Amino acid sequence: MSQHSELPALPVTFRPTRTRVVLLTVGVLAFVAITTVAFMLDISGGERSSFIFTAALFLGVLVLLSRPRVSADEGGVTVVNLTTKRRLEWAEVLRVNLRNGDPWVSLDLSDGTSLAAMGIQPGIAKSQAVADARALRGLVERHSAEG
């Protein structure tokens, strides 16, 4: 039971913070730079608009890539990936997997499927992702034992 005493308090959210900061910073800087260039060039309004639209599109893609997270509360787990959001009860999550070389955590579910949980990914911060995966695994084990 000692492993459960070190678990994070609920509610808790796991997300690749460093990756998110890098993506959003690059996106905003690129948007500002492209928009500035668009206004500095001697071009028509339509061409300027296409520059700004492209910058906004690029920023939008990076915001989308920064969206993933895994949130846990007393009722279960919410997995938010790039374009999907799924709420799971604790009993639906059988196992939390993060094997060496995996791009993110996967959850084995009681219906026989698995679900990618992109909110825990070892890209830039591998040690943080491993710690987050262990914490989520501990929470799943604790709530499975209680249920």
C-alpha positions as a printed Julia matrix, in Angstrom:
147×3 Matrix{Float64}:
   0.0    0.0     0.0
   2.97   2.35    0.35
   3.04   2.92   -3.4
  -0.51   4.27   -3.25
   0.37   6.79   -0.53
   2.7    8.57   -2.99
   0.0    8.99   -5.65
  -1.09  12.48   -6.69
  -4.23  13.93   -5.16
  -7.31  13.91   -7.36
  -8.2   15.68   -9.56
  -4.93  15.59  -11.5
  -4.07  16.38  -15.11
  -1.13  14.9   -17.0
   0.1   16.69  -20.1
   3.41  17.07  -21.94
   4.1   20.54  -20.55
   7.47  21.14  -22.18
   6.21  20.02  -25.57
   3.15  22.22  -25.16
   5.27  25.27  -24.28
   7.54  24.7   -27.28
   4.62  24.24  -29.69
   2.69  27.28  -28.5
   5.77  29.5   -28.35
   6.85  28.53  -31.88
   3.3   29.0   -33.13
   2.87  32.47  -31.67
   6.34  33.61  -32.77
   5.77  32.31  -36.29
   2.36  34.02  -36.45
   3.84  37.34  -35.32
   6.82  37.05  -37.7
   4.74  36.12  -40.76
   2.15  38.8   -40.02
   4.89  41.4   -39.55
   6.47  40.42  -42.87
   3.06  40.59  -44.54
   2.64  44.2   -43.43
   6.21  45.17  -44.34
   5.97  43.9   -47.92
   4.54  46.06  -50.65
   1.76  43.64  -51.64
  -1.97  43.77  -52.26
  -4.56  43.23  -49.55
  -5.41  39.77  -50.86
  -1.81  38.63  -50.77
  -1.39  40.07  -47.29
  -4.51  38.2   -46.19
  -3.12  34.95  -47.57
   0.07  35.45  -45.52
  -1.95  36.04  -42.36
  -4.29  33.13  -43.12
  -1.3   30.8   -43.58
   0.2   32.01  -40.29
  -3.12  31.45  -38.5
  -3.43  27.99  -40.03
   0.08  27.08  -38.86
  -0.7   28.38  -35.36
  -3.96  26.42  -35.35
  -2.18  23.16  -36.19
   0.34  23.73  -33.38
  -2.47  24.52  -30.92
  -4.15  21.26  -31.96
  -0.89  19.35  -31.41
  -0.62  20.88  -27.93
  -4.15  19.75  -26.91
  -3.54  16.2   -25.55
  -4.0   15.57  -21.83
  -5.12  12.9   -19.43
  -7.25  14.01  -16.49
  -8.17  11.81  -13.56
 -10.76  12.47  -10.88
 -12.79  10.4    -8.42
 -15.13   9.23  -11.18
 -12.57   8.1   -13.74
 -10.22   9.24  -16.47
 -10.74  11.67  -19.34
  -8.41  11.23  -22.32
  -8.13  14.2   -24.69
  -6.16  13.48  -27.85
  -5.72  15.63  -30.97
  -9.32  15.57  -32.17
 -11.11  13.27  -29.72
 -12.15  13.28  -26.08
 -13.2   10.15  -24.21
 -14.43   9.72  -20.64
 -13.7    6.38  -18.96
 -14.87   5.04  -15.64
 -12.09   3.58  -13.47
 -13.44   0.06  -13.99
 -13.04   0.42  -17.77
  -9.26   0.91  -17.53
  -7.47  -2.39  -16.97
  -3.86  -1.41  -17.52
  -1.6    1.56  -18.28
   1.25   0.79  -20.69
   4.35   2.79  -21.58
   6.92   0.51  -23.13
  10.37   1.58  -24.23
  10.04   3.28  -27.62
   6.29   3.97  -27.35
   5.34   7.48  -28.48
   2.74   7.76  -25.69
   0.85   5.79  -23.06
  -1.8    3.31  -24.12
  -4.67   2.16  -21.96
  -5.97  -1.41  -22.12
  -9.74  -1.23  -21.74
 -12.29  -3.71  -20.41
 -13.98  -3.98  -23.84
 -10.81  -5.58  -25.27
  -9.56  -2.47  -27.05
  -6.76  -0.08  -26.26
  -6.79   3.7   -26.27
  -3.87   5.99  -26.98
  -3.4    8.53  -24.19
  -1.28  11.13  -25.95
  -1.23  13.37  -22.88
   1.6   11.28  -21.46
   4.39  11.15  -24.02
   8.11  10.72  -23.49
   9.19  13.03  -26.35
  11.06  15.91  -24.7
  10.67  14.9   -21.03
  11.05  11.12  -20.8
  11.52  10.97  -17.02
   8.39  13.06  -16.47
   6.38  10.81  -18.8
   7.57   7.7   -16.94
   6.64   9.28  -13.6
   3.22  10.33  -14.95
   2.59   6.84  -16.37
   3.49   5.28  -13.01
   1.2    7.71  -11.19
  -1.7    6.95  -13.54
  -1.01   3.21  -13.24
  -1.08   3.54   -9.44
  -4.36   5.45   -9.56
  -5.89   2.79  -11.82
  -4.72   0.03   -9.47
  -6.0    1.86   -6.38
  -9.44   2.53   -7.89
  -9.67  -1.01   -9.26
  -9.0   -2.39   -5.78
 -11.61  -0.07   -4.28
 -14.16  -0.98   -6.96
